[in-house]
Structures are given as C-alpha cells and as structure tokens.
Amino acid sequence: MKTIAVIGGGITGVTTAYALARRGFSVTLFERHRYAAMETSFANGGQLSASNAEVWTHWSTIVKGMKWMLRNDAPLLVNPRPSWHKLSWFAEFIASIPHYRRNTIETARLAIAAREHLFAWAAQEGIDFDLKRAGILHIYRDRAGFEHAGRVSALLAQGGLERRAVTPQEMRAIEPTLAGSYYGGYFTESDSTGDIHKFTSGLAAATARLGVRCLYGQDVRAVQTDGRHATVTVQDGADTASATFDGAVICAGTASRALAAGLGDRVNIYPVKGYSITVNLTDDASRAAAPVVSLLDDETKLVTSRLGDDRFRVAGTAEFNGTNRDIRADRIRPLVDWVQQCFPGVSTRSVVPWAGLRPMMPDMLPRVGRGRAACIFYNTGHGHLGWTLSAVTAEMVAGVVDQALGSAPAMVPGAALTPAQA
C-alpha cells in the first residue's frame, strides 16, 4: 500500500486525505494546530456558491483597488508598501486578465461538480454542518452593477449554472427580512450554505475512521524529495523529526508557497485577508429578523449565511497586507454597520470577529496536480472559493496521485468521480 503525506488540516487538506483514503492509500495528515480547520477554514462566509465563480482578474478590480487604496474601510484594501512578492503577484494578476472569461467559466464548472461530492460525503459520514439549501441572492443597488451581473450570468451559464434575474419585489419575496432600496438581483436556487468548521471537523473524524493517521500539533518545516520519495520534517515543541513517504500532497494554504519553493516549484500564492463576524442571535426578535436565504452584496463585497437558528455570519472584504493576521476594528466596523442597515431588527450586541488569510493564486484558479518531482502534488491556492471547490479538487488530485503512483486498491463503493468525469 502506497503511503501519502498530506500537509495541512484545513478544508483542502482534510478533503484530500479523505479522497485518498477512499482510494486505498495509507494517508498521514499533518496539521500544525491542535485541531482541524483552525485557520482559514474556521469562520468564512459559509457559502457553497457556484454563483460567486466570477474571477477577480478584471480591469474593474484594478480601478476599484486604486480608488479605495486610502480608505481603511474599503471592500478591497491594498497596503501600498511594496514587496517583491506583492509586485510579482499583481503583475501575474494583470497578465491573467485576458483569461477572465475562460477562468470564470471553468470555476463555475468546478463549483457545480464539487457540490455532489460534498453532499454525498456529508450524507455518508453523517456530518451535521448547518446545511441550508435555500439558494443565494445577489443584490444590486444600481443599474451598472445589475447589468454587469447579467454579463457574468451569461458566463456562468456556459459553465452549467442556472441563475435568474429578479425584481426588487421578487427579492422581498425571496428574503422578506432584507431592508433597503435595490435596483434588482440575481437568484441561484441551487446554491447553499453551511458551517465550514463543522464540516471539516466532521470529515476529519471520518478520515480517522478510514485509517488516516491525523497528526495534530505538528508544524511542517520542510518537505524534501529525492525524486522517488518525499520526506516531511516537522517540529513538535522543541523536537524535530522526519518521516518518509511514497508521495506528498501540499494543501498548506498560504504556507504552500514556501514549501513549494523548497521543492523547486513556483506556487505564487498571496495571503489575501478576509474578515467575518458571527452575530449571535440571542433573542426571538433577532432570530426572526435575520435572513434565511444567503446574500451576496456585490457593492460591499459581503456575503451572509444563516448557521442554524441562532447564528448569522457576515464575511468578506479583501486586504493585501502580507501575512498579517490582525483583526482590525476599522475593518470589522463596516460589517456590523451593514447588518444594522440591511437587517435593522437584528441585535449586534453579541458579535464575534474573525480574520483569515485566503491562499490566492494570481489567475484565481487553484493549483491542482503534480509538482516538478514525480512524487510531489499540490491542491492549494483556492482563494475565496476554497469551501466551494474543495471536494472536487480533492477528487482531482487523488486521481492524479493514483495515476502517478499506482498500485492503490480499487476505489471503495460509493467513491466519487475521477477527474475526467468531474
């Protein structure tokens, strides 16, 4: 039986470990925290959103970023201090603009394929993650935003996604609690929401039942290879240890770039910080006033999800500020203000702020597949859609590993599709 190391215990690492274990590999998962899903997979926006598949590589993103550069509360904030990493990333971002249409269509296709895997896994493993299959409503306050959304809808349709334009009156019928004045919206009935931390934790427990060796509190310092085997060096407190495997899959989020560089691969991930608040709905009035249908406000770049009866998640914004993980009050305040404006009946007395670093590639597509060495693989760089795409990219990279290393037993009954089928 071939042995595989999976580096990273977030959503991509755990789904990858699960997909590999189902194919019969002997898997060891390394995670530096004491538990799975403690960083970017802890408190994201909660959306499983094929309707948010539009990539950011558009000239309008550059214009908005420059306009907002001096506003601390802007949806997109770029620290003007230069670094070689930031400059090279933005240069590649601009170079990817001609591929905006193709990459948006491909992302939508992947997001749709991912749904069936994720839902099937959750059902098979009995994972309760506050899933709501009530759709996602995109809201627009002006004609320009609405018309741009129409053009995006045409691209999403090419990727296989159905979403429809709705009037302000229809928006009220879809989500009666929404306050404010709107030009129109787009509604995607097939989208859904859930708690990423609950799902990842539940799937991590399922991987252990399948025989995956989950090593928590293990900070991977390096991955090395002789071309045939991969050696993982970890630090556990003051101790350092190494173990050798037939292959390794790098799913380490923003840390993937440094690990890849040590292996001779270039994976130009930049850490793009996003913020969220979890509003605790502590009274009957707030529970009644909070939305059930998930929203995406394109103007403010905020998304929402209702997590069970007593939690309301609001997340978004993008901050290019290196590996800074600080939770800034001036970045949290706009999220609280948005709740007060759009859902004035929701009490914001109890709000839990959070920030996480999205691992983002310049072309907005995840890096999935082989590295330079035959035994090194990547499943990383999912950006703002890691939750949405995780299940299908896990299946894709597991298929690549199976083809490259071979000799794994046949897939267990009920296993998901191969990359070609996805």
The 8 nearest C-alpha neighbors of each residue, nearest first, counted from 0:
[[1, 24, 407, 25, 2, 406, 23, 408],
 [2, 0, 24, 25, 245, 3, 407, 406],
 [1, 3, 25, 245, 244, 26, 24, 0],
 [4, 2, 26, 246, 247, 244, 245, 25],
 [3, 5, 247, 27, 26, 28, 248, 6],
 [4, 6, 28, 248, 247, 27, 249, 29],
 [5, 7, 249, 29, 250, 251, 28, 248],
 [6, 8, 251, 12, 30, 250, 29, 9],
 [9, 7, 30, 12, 35, 13, 36, 29],
 [8, 10, 36, 12, 11, 40, 7, 35],
 [9, 11, 13, 12, 199, 40, 14, 36],
 [12, 10, 14, 389, 13, 9, 15, 250],
 [11, 13, 8, 7, 250, 15, 9, 14],
 [12, 14, 16, 15, 10, 8, 11, 203],
 [15, 13, 17, 11, 16, 12, 393, 10],
 [14, 16, 393, 12, 18, 13, 17, 11],
 [17, 15, 13, 19, 14, 18, 20, 12],
 [16, 18, 14, 20, 206, 15, 19, 13],
 [19, 17, 15, 21, 20, 16, 394, 397],
 [20, 18, 22, 16, 397, 21, 17, 24],
 [21, 19, 24, 23, 17, 22, 18, 16],
 [22, 20, 18, 19, 23, 411, 410, 17],
 [23, 21, 410, 19, 20, 24, 409, 411],
 [22, 24, 20, 408, 21, 407, 19, 25],
 [25, 23, 20, 1, 19, 26, 22, 407],
 [24, 26, 2, 1, 3, 0, 20, 23],
 [27, 25, 3, 211, 24, 4, 2, 20],
 [26, 28, 212, 4, 211, 213, 5, 3],
 [27, 29, 213, 5, 214, 4, 212, 6],
 [30, 28, 214, 6, 7, 217, 215, 5],
 [31, 29, 215, 8, 7, 217, 32, 216],
 [30, 32, 218, 217, 216, 215, 33, 29],
 [33, 31, 216, 34, 30, 215, 37, 35],
 [32, 34, 216, 215, 31, 35, 30, 37],
 [35, 33, 32, 215, 37, 36, 30, 216],
 [34, 36, 8, 37, 200, 9, 199, 203],
 [37, 35, 9, 40, 41, 196, 38, 8],
 [36, 38, 41, 35, 40, 34, 32, 39],
 [39, 37, 40, 41, 36, 355, 9, 356],
 [40, 38, 355, 41, 356, 357, 37, 43],
 [41, 39, 36, 38, 9, 196, 10, 195],
 [40, 42, 196, 37, 36, 38, 39, 43],
 [43, 41, 40, 196, 44, 275, 353, 195],
 [42, 44, 45, 41, 314, 40, 275, 39],
 [45, 43, 314, 46, 302, 303, 313, 312],
 [46, 44, 193, 192, 43, 194, 304, 195],
 [45, 47, 192, 48, 44, 191, 193, 304],
 [48, 46, 387, 191, 192, 190, 386, 45],
 [47, 49, 50, 46, 51, 190, 387, 191],
 [48, 50, 110, 52, 51, 107, 111, 190],
 [49, 51, 48, 52, 187, 190, 155, 107],
 [52, 50, 49, 48, 53, 107, 384, 54],
 [53, 51, 107, 49, 106, 50, 103, 54],
 [54, 52, 103, 51, 55, 151, 106, 50],
 [53, 55, 103, 56, 363, 52, 99, 102],
 [54, 56, 57, 60, 53, 363, 99, 362],
 [57, 55, 96, 54, 99, 92, 95, 362],
 [58, 56, 59, 96, 60, 55, 99, 61],
 [59, 57, 61, 60, 62, 56, 96, 93],
 [58, 60, 62, 57, 61, 63, 64, 56],
 [61, 59, 63, 58, 62, 57, 64, 55],
 [60, 62, 64, 58, 59, 63, 65, 57],
 [63, 61, 59, 65, 64, 60, 66, 58],
 [64, 62, 66, 60, 65, 61, 67, 59],
 [63, 65, 61, 67, 62, 66, 75, 68],
 [64, 66, 68, 62, 63, 67, 61, 77],
 [67, 65, 63, 64, 68, 62, 69, 70],
 [66, 68, 64, 70, 65, 69, 73, 63],
 [69, 67, 65, 76, 70, 66, 77, 64],
 [68, 70, 67, 71, 66, 76, 73, 65],
 [71, 69, 73, 67, 72, 68, 76, 66],
 [70, 72, 73, 69, 329, 330, 76, 68],
 [71, 73, 70, 330, 329, 333, 74, 76],
 [74, 72, 70, 75, 71, 67, 76, 316],
 [75, 73, 316, 299, 300, 317, 76, 72],
 [76, 74, 317, 73, 316, 64, 318, 67],
 [75, 77, 318, 68, 73, 317, 319, 67],
 [78, 76, 319, 68, 318, 79, 320, 75],
 [77, 79, 320, 80, 319, 76, 68, 318],
 [80, 78, 77, 81, 68, 320, 69, 319],
 [79, 81, 78, 82, 77, 320, 85, 321],
 [82, 80, 79, 85, 86, 83, 78, 84],
 [81, 83, 85, 84, 86, 80, 87, 321],
 [82, 84, 86, 85, 87, 81, 88, 89],
 [85, 83, 87, 82, 86, 88, 269, 267],
 [84, 86, 88, 82, 83, 87, 89, 81],
 [87, 85, 83, 89, 88, 84, 90, 82],
 [88, 86, 90, 84, 85, 89, 83, 91],
 [87, 89, 85, 91, 86, 90, 361, 84],
 [88, 90, 92, 86, 91, 87, 93, 85],
 [91, 89, 87, 93, 92, 88, 86, 94],
 [92, 90, 94, 88, 89, 93, 361, 95],
 [91, 93, 361, 89, 95, 90, 94, 362],
 [94, 92, 90, 95, 96, 91, 89, 56],
 [93, 95, 91, 92, 96, 90, 97, 362],
 [96, 94, 92, 93, 362, 98, 97, 91],
 [95, 97, 56, 99, 98, 93, 57, 94],
 [98, 96, 95, 99, 94, 100, 56, 93],
 [99, 97, 96, 101, 95, 100, 102, 56],
 [100, 98, 96, 102, 97, 101, 56, 103],
 [101, 99, 103, 102, 98, 104, 154, 97],
 [100, 102, 104, 98, 103, 99, 105, 154],
 [101, 103, 105, 99, 104, 100, 98, 106],
 [102, 104, 53, 106, 100, 54, 105, 101],
 [103, 105, 158, 107, 101, 102, 106, 154],
 [106, 104, 102, 108, 107, 103, 101, 109],
 [105, 107, 109, 103, 108, 52, 104, 102],
 [108, 106, 110, 52, 158, 104, 49, 105],
 [107, 109, 158, 105, 111, 106, 110, 159],
 [108, 110, 112, 106, 107, 111, 113, 105],
 [111, 109, 49, 107, 113, 388, 112, 108],
 [110, 112, 108, 113, 109, 114, 49, 107],
 [113, 111, 109, 110, 114, 421, 115, 391],
 [114, 112, 391, 110, 390, 111, 116, 388],
 [115, 113, 117, 116, 111, 112, 118, 110],
 [114, 116, 118, 117, 113, 119, 112, 111],
 [117, 115, 119, 113, 114, 118, 390, 120],
 [118, 116, 120, 114, 119, 115, 390, 121],
 [117, 119, 121, 115, 120, 116, 114, 122],
 [118, 120, 122, 116, 117, 121, 115, 123],
 [121, 119, 123, 117, 122, 118, 124, 116],
 [120, 122, 126, 118, 124, 119, 123, 125],
 [123, 121, 125, 119, 120, 124, 118, 126],
 [122, 124, 120, 121, 125, 119, 126, 118],
 [125, 123, 121, 122, 126, 120, 205, 202],
 [124, 126, 122, 123, 121, 127, 120, 201],
 [127, 125, 121, 201, 124, 128, 198, 122],
 [128, 126, 129, 125, 198, 197, 130, 121],
 [127, 129, 197, 198, 194, 130, 193, 126],
 [130, 128, 193, 307, 306, 194, 127, 131],
 [129, 131, 193, 128, 192, 132, 191, 194],
 [132, 130, 192, 133, 191, 193, 129, 305],
 [131, 133, 191, 134, 130, 190, 192, 189],
 [132, 134, 131, 292, 191, 188, 135, 190],
 [135, 133, 188, 190, 191, 187, 189, 132],
 [134, 136, 293, 187, 294, 190, 186, 292],
 [135, 137, 186, 294, 185, 293, 295, 138],
 [138, 136, 295, 185, 184, 294, 296, 186],
 [137, 139, 184, 296, 295, 136, 183, 297],
 [140, 138, 183, 145, 184, 141, 181, 182],
 [139, 141, 181, 182, 180, 138, 183, 142],
 [142, 140, 182, 143, 144, 139, 145, 181],
 [141, 143, 145, 144, 146, 182, 140, 139],
 [144, 142, 146, 145, 141, 147, 148, 139],
 [143, 145, 147, 146, 142, 141, 139, 148],
 [144, 146, 148, 142, 143, 147, 139, 149],
 [147, 145, 149, 143, 148, 144, 142, 150],
 [146, 148, 144, 150, 149, 145, 143, 151],
 [149, 147, 151, 145, 146, 150, 152, 144],
 [148, 150, 146, 152, 147, 151, 145, 153],
 [149, 151, 147, 153, 148, 152, 146, 154],
 [150, 152, 148, 154, 153, 149, 155, 147],
 [153, 151, 155, 149, 154, 150, 156, 148],
 [152, 154, 156, 150, 151, 155, 149, 157],
 [155, 153, 157, 151, 156, 152, 104, 158],
 [154, 156, 152, 158, 157, 160, 153, 104],
 [155, 157, 160, 159, 153, 158, 154, 161],
 [158, 156, 154, 155, 159, 104, 153, 160],
 [157, 159, 108, 104, 155, 107, 156, 160],
 [158, 160, 156, 157, 108, 155, 161, 107],
 [161, 159, 156, 155, 158, 162, 107, 49],
 [160, 162, 156, 187, 159, 163, 155, 189],
 [163, 161, 187, 186, 160, 185, 152, 164],
 [164, 162, 185, 186, 165, 187, 161, 152],
 [163, 165, 185, 184, 186, 166, 162, 183],
 [166, 164, 184, 185, 169, 183, 170, 163],
 [165, 167, 183, 169, 168, 170, 184, 164],
 [168, 166, 170, 183, 169, 181, 171, 182],
 [169, 167, 171, 166, 170, 172, 165, 183],
 [168, 170, 172, 166, 171, 167, 165, 173],
 [169, 171, 167, 173, 168, 172, 174, 166],
 [172, 170, 175, 174, 168, 169, 173, 167],
 [171, 173, 169, 170, 174, 175, 168, 167],
 [172, 174, 170, 171, 169, 175, 292, 136],
 [173, 175, 171, 172, 176, 177, 170, 292],
 [176, 174, 171, 172, 177, 173, 170, 290],
 [175, 177, 174, 288, 290, 178, 289, 342],
 [178, 176, 175, 341, 342, 174, 171, 179],
 [179, 177, 341, 342, 176, 180, 340, 343],
 [180, 178, 341, 181, 177, 340, 342, 140],
 [179, 181, 140, 182, 178, 167, 139, 183],
 [182, 180, 140, 183, 139, 167, 179, 141],
 [181, 183, 140, 141, 139, 142, 167, 180],
 [184, 182, 166, 167, 181, 139, 165, 138],
 [183, 185, 138, 165, 137, 139, 164, 166],
 [184, 186, 164, 137, 163, 165, 136, 162],
 [185, 187, 136, 163, 162, 135, 188, 137],
 [188, 186, 162, 135, 134, 189, 190, 136],
 [187, 189, 134, 190, 186, 135, 133, 162],
 [188, 190, 187, 134, 191, 132, 133, 161],
 [191, 189, 134, 48, 188, 135, 187, 47],
 [190, 192, 132, 134, 47, 131, 133, 46],
 [193, 191, 46, 45, 131, 47, 130, 304],
 [192, 194, 130, 129, 45, 128, 195, 131],
 [193, 195, 128, 197, 196, 45, 129, 198],
 [196, 194, 198, 197, 199, 40, 193, 45],
 [195, 197, 41, 199, 198, 194, 36, 40],
 [198, 196, 128, 200, 194, 195, 199, 201],
 [197, 199, 195, 201, 128, 196, 200, 202],
 [200, 198, 202, 196, 201, 197, 10, 203],
 [199, 201, 203, 197, 202, 198, 35, 196],
 [202, 200, 198, 204, 199, 203, 126, 197],
 [201, 203, 205, 199, 204, 200, 198, 206],
 [202, 204, 200, 206, 205, 201, 13, 199],
 [205, 203, 207, 201, 202, 206, 200, 208],
 [204, 206, 202, 208, 203, 207, 209, 201],
 [207, 205, 209, 203, 17, 211, 208, 204],
 [206, 208, 211, 210, 204, 209, 205, 212],
 [207, 209, 205, 206, 210, 204, 211, 203],
 [210, 208, 206, 207, 211, 205, 20, 21],
 [209, 211, 207, 208, 212, 206, 20, 25],
 [212, 210, 207, 26, 206, 27, 209, 213],
 [211, 213, 27, 28, 210, 214, 26, 207],
 [212, 214, 28, 27, 211, 215, 29, 207],
 [215, 213, 29, 28, 30, 217, 212, 216],
 [216, 214, 30, 33, 217, 31, 32, 29],
 [215, 217, 31, 32, 33, 30, 218, 235],
 [218, 216, 31, 215, 235, 30, 233, 234],
 [219, 217, 31, 234, 233, 220, 216, 235],
 [220, 218, 233, 221, 232, 217, 234, 231],
 [219, 221, 233, 232, 218, 234, 222, 231],
 [222, 220, 232, 219, 231, 258, 223, 261],
 [221, 223, 231, 230, 232, 258, 229, 224],
 [224, 222, 230, 229, 262, 221, 231, 225],
 [225, 223, 229, 226, 228, 230, 227, 222],
 [224, 226, 227, 228, 229, 223, 372, 230],
 [225, 227, 372, 224, 228, 373, 374, 229],
 [228, 226, 225, 374, 373, 224, 245, 229],
 [227, 229, 245, 224, 244, 246, 225, 226],
 [230, 228, 224, 244, 246, 243, 223, 247],
 [231, 229, 243, 223, 242, 222, 224, 244],
 [232, 230, 222, 241, 242, 221, 243, 233],
 [233, 231, 241, 221, 240, 220, 219, 222],
 [234, 232, 219, 218, 220, 240, 239, 217],
 [233, 235, 239, 218, 238, 217, 236, 219],
 [236, 234, 238, 217, 237, 239, 218, 216],
 [235, 237, 238, 234, 239, 216, 217, 218],
 [236, 238, 235, 239, 234, 240, 233, 218],
 [237, 239, 235, 236, 234, 240, 233, 217],
 [240, 238, 234, 233, 235, 237, 232, 241],
 [239, 241, 233, 232, 234, 238, 242, 235],
 [242, 240, 232, 231, 233, 230, 243, 239],
 [241, 243, 231, 230, 232, 244, 240, 229],
 [242, 244, 230, 229, 231, 228, 241, 245],
 [245, 243, 229, 2, 246, 3, 228, 230],
 [244, 246, 228, 2, 3, 1, 229, 374],
 [247, 245, 374, 3, 244, 229, 375, 228],
 [246, 248, 4, 375, 3, 5, 229, 376],
 [247, 249, 376, 5, 377, 375, 4, 6],
 [248, 250, 377, 6, 251, 378, 5, 376],
 [251, 249, 12, 379, 7, 378, 6, 252],
 [252, 250, 7, 255, 254, 6, 249, 253],
 [253, 251, 358, 254, 255, 250, 379, 380],
 [252, 254, 358, 255, 270, 251, 268, 256],
 [255, 253, 251, 252, 256, 257, 258, 358],
 [256, 254, 251, 258, 253, 252, 257, 259],
 [255, 257, 259, 266, 254, 258, 268, 267],
 [258, 256, 260, 259, 255, 254, 261, 253],
 [259, 257, 255, 261, 260, 256, 221, 222],
 [260, 258, 264, 262, 256, 261, 257, 255],
 [261, 259, 263, 257, 264, 262, 258, 265],
 [260, 262, 258, 259, 263, 257, 222, 221],
 [263, 261, 259, 260, 264, 223, 258, 222],
 [262, 264, 260, 261, 259, 265, 371, 370],
 [265, 263, 259, 260, 262, 371, 266, 370],
 [264, 266, 260, 267, 259, 263, 256, 262],
 [267, 265, 256, 268, 259, 264, 255, 366],
 [266, 268, 265, 360, 256, 269, 88, 361],
 [267, 269, 360, 359, 358, 266, 256, 380],
 [268, 270, 359, 358, 271, 267, 360, 253],
 [271, 269, 358, 356, 357, 253, 322, 321],
 [272, 270, 357, 319, 356, 318, 317, 269],
 [273, 271, 356, 318, 355, 317, 357, 270],
 [272, 274, 317, 316, 355, 354, 315, 356],
 [275, 273, 354, 314, 353, 315, 316, 355],
 [276, 274, 314, 353, 313, 352, 354, 315],
 [275, 277, 352, 351, 313, 312, 353, 278],
 [276, 278, 312, 351, 350, 311, 279, 310],
 [277, 279, 350, 311, 310, 349, 280, 276],
 [278, 280, 310, 349, 281, 309, 350, 277],
 [281, 279, 309, 285, 286, 310, 282, 278],
 [280, 282, 279, 309, 285, 283, 286, 349],
 [283, 281, 285, 284, 280, 286, 346, 309],
 [282, 284, 286, 285, 287, 281, 280, 288],
 [285, 283, 287, 286, 282, 288, 344, 345],
 [286, 284, 345, 288, 287, 280, 282, 283],
 [285, 287, 283, 289, 284, 280, 288, 282],
 [286, 288, 284, 285, 289, 283, 290, 344],
 [289, 287, 285, 344, 286, 345, 176, 284],
 [290, 288, 286, 287, 285, 345, 342, 176],
 [291, 289, 292, 176, 174, 288, 305, 177],
 [290, 292, 305, 293, 289, 174, 304, 133],
 [291, 293, 133, 290, 174, 135, 134, 294],
 [292, 294, 135, 304, 303, 136, 291, 134],
 [295, 293, 136, 303, 302, 135, 137, 296],
 [294, 296, 302, 137, 301, 297, 136, 138],
 [297, 295, 138, 301, 300, 298, 299, 137],
 [298, 296, 300, 299, 295, 139, 138, 301],
 [297, 299, 296, 300, 139, 144, 140, 301],
 [298, 300, 301, 297, 296, 74, 316, 73],
 [301, 299, 297, 296, 298, 315, 316, 74],
 [302, 300, 315, 296, 299, 314, 295, 316],
 [301, 303, 295, 314, 294, 313, 44, 315],
 [304, 302, 313, 294, 293, 312, 44, 314],
 [303, 305, 293, 312, 45, 311, 192, 306],
 [304, 306, 311, 291, 307, 310, 312, 290],
 [307, 305, 310, 129, 311, 304, 193, 308],
 [306, 308, 129, 309, 305, 310, 130, 311],
 [309, 307, 310, 306, 286, 305, 280, 311],
 [308, 310, 280, 307, 279, 286, 281, 311],
 [311, 309, 279, 306, 280, 278, 307, 305],
 [310, 312, 305, 278, 277, 306, 304, 279],
 [313, 311, 277, 304, 303, 276, 278, 305],
 [314, 312, 303, 276, 275, 302, 44, 277],
 [315, 313, 275, 44, 302, 301, 274, 276],
 [314, 316, 301, 273, 274, 300, 302, 275],
 [315, 317, 74, 273, 75, 300, 274, 301],
 [318, 316, 75, 273, 272, 271, 76, 74],
 [317, 319, 76, 272, 271, 320, 77, 75],
 [320, 318, 77, 271, 78, 321, 76, 272],
 [319, 321, 78, 318, 323, 77, 322, 271],
 [320, 322, 323, 270, 319, 269, 271, 85],
 [321, 323, 270, 324, 320, 356, 272, 271],
 [322, 324, 321, 325, 320, 272, 356, 270],
 [325, 323, 322, 326, 354, 355, 356, 272],
 [326, 324, 323, 327, 354, 353, 355, 322],
 [325, 327, 354, 353, 324, 328, 352, 331],
 [328, 326, 330, 329, 325, 331, 354, 332],
 [327, 329, 331, 330, 332, 326, 352, 333],
 [330, 328, 332, 327, 331, 72, 71, 333],
 [331, 329, 327, 328, 72, 332, 333, 71],
 [332, 330, 328, 334, 329, 333, 327, 335],
 [331, 333, 335, 334, 329, 330, 328, 336],
 [334, 332, 336, 335, 331, 337, 330, 72],
 [333, 335, 337, 332, 336, 331, 338, 313],
 [336, 334, 332, 338, 337, 333, 339, 331],
 [335, 337, 333, 339, 338, 334, 332, 340],
 [338, 336, 334, 340, 335, 339, 333, 341],
 [339, 337, 335, 342, 341, 336, 340, 334],
 [338, 340, 343, 336, 337, 342, 341, 335],
 [341, 339, 337, 338, 343, 342, 336, 178],
 [340, 342, 178, 338, 177, 339, 337, 343],
 [343, 341, 338, 339, 344, 345, 340, 177],
 [344, 342, 339, 345, 340, 341, 338, 178],
 [343, 345, 288, 342, 285, 346, 284, 289],
 [346, 344, 285, 343, 288, 342, 289, 347],
 [345, 347, 348, 285, 344, 280, 349, 343],
 [348, 346, 349, 350, 345, 278, 335, 339],
 [347, 349, 346, 350, 279, 278, 281, 345],
 [348, 350, 347, 279, 278, 351, 346, 280],
 [351, 349, 278, 277, 347, 276, 279, 348],
 [350, 352, 277, 276, 278, 353, 349, 279],
 [353, 351, 276, 275, 350, 277, 331, 354],
 [352, 354, 275, 274, 276, 326, 351, 42],
 [355, 353, 274, 273, 326, 275, 324, 272],
 [354, 356, 39, 272, 273, 38, 357, 274],
 [357, 355, 272, 270, 271, 39, 273, 358],
 [356, 358, 271, 382, 270, 359, 272, 383],
 [359, 357, 380, 253, 382, 270, 252, 268],
 [358, 360, 382, 380, 268, 269, 357, 381],
 [359, 361, 268, 363, 380, 362, 267, 364],
 [362, 360, 92, 363, 91, 88, 359, 89],
 [361, 363, 95, 364, 360, 92, 56, 91],
 [364, 362, 360, 361, 54, 359, 365, 382],
 [365, 363, 362, 360, 381, 366, 380, 102],
 [366, 364, 381, 380, 379, 367, 363, 360],
 [365, 367, 379, 378, 380, 377, 364, 368],
 [368, 366, 378, 377, 365, 396, 379, 392],
 [367, 369, 377, 376, 396, 399, 366, 378],
 [370, 368, 376, 375, 377, 371, 373, 367],
 [369, 371, 375, 376, 372, 264, 377, 368],
 [370, 372, 264, 373, 369, 263, 375, 262],
 [373, 371, 226, 370, 375, 374, 224, 369],
 [372, 374, 375, 226, 371, 227, 370, 369],
 [373, 375, 246, 372, 227, 228, 247, 226],
 [376, 374, 370, 247, 372, 373, 246, 369],
 [377, 375, 369, 248, 370, 368, 247, 249],
 [378, 376, 249, 367, 248, 368, 379, 366],
 [377, 379, 367, 250, 366, 249, 396, 368],
 [378, 380, 250, 366, 365, 381, 252, 377],
 [381, 379, 365, 358, 359, 360, 382, 366],
 [380, 382, 365, 385, 384, 379, 359, 358],
 [383, 381, 359, 358, 357, 384, 380, 385],
 [382, 384, 385, 357, 381, 359, 358, 386],
 [385, 383, 387, 386, 382, 381, 388, 52],
 [384, 386, 381, 388, 387, 389, 383, 382],
 [387, 385, 389, 384, 388, 47, 10, 195],
 [386, 388, 47, 384, 385, 389, 110, 48],
 [389, 387, 110, 385, 113, 386, 390, 391],
 [390, 388, 11, 392, 386, 385, 391, 387],
 [389, 391, 113, 393, 117, 392, 388, 116],
 [390, 392, 113, 394, 393, 389, 388, 395],
 [391, 393, 395, 394, 389, 390, 396, 388],
 [394, 392, 15, 390, 391, 396, 395, 14],
 [395, 393, 391, 397, 392, 396, 18, 398],
 [394, 396, 418, 392, 398, 393, 397, 391],
 [395, 397, 399, 398, 393, 368, 394, 367],
 [398, 396, 400, 394, 19, 399, 395, 393],
 [397, 399, 401, 395, 396, 400, 417, 394],
 [398, 400, 396, 402, 401, 397, 403, 395],
 [401, 399, 397, 403, 398, 402, 404, 396],
 [402, 400, 398, 405, 399, 404, 403, 397],
 [401, 403, 399, 405, 400, 404, 398, 397],
 [404, 402, 400, 401, 405, 399, 373, 374],
 [403, 405, 401, 402, 400, 406, 374, 1],
 [406, 404, 401, 402, 407, 403, 400, 1],
 [407, 405, 408, 404, 0, 1, 401, 402],
 [406, 408, 23, 405, 24, 0, 409, 401],
 [409, 407, 23, 406, 410, 22, 24, 0],
 [408, 410, 22, 411, 407, 23, 21, 406],
 [411, 409, 22, 21, 414, 408, 412, 23],
 [410, 412, 414, 21, 413, 409, 22, 23],
 [413, 411, 414, 410, 21, 409, 415, 22],
 [412, 414, 411, 415, 410, 119, 123, 21],
 [415, 413, 412, 411, 410, 21, 416, 22],
 [414, 416, 116, 413, 417, 394, 18, 119],
 [415, 417, 420, 421, 418, 414, 394, 419],
 [416, 418, 420, 419, 398, 421, 395, 394],
 [419, 417, 395, 421, 420, 398, 416, 394],
 [418, 420, 417, 421, 416, 395, 398, 394],
 [419, 421, 417, 418, 416, 112, 415, 395],
 [420, 418, 419, 112, 416, 417, 391, 109]]
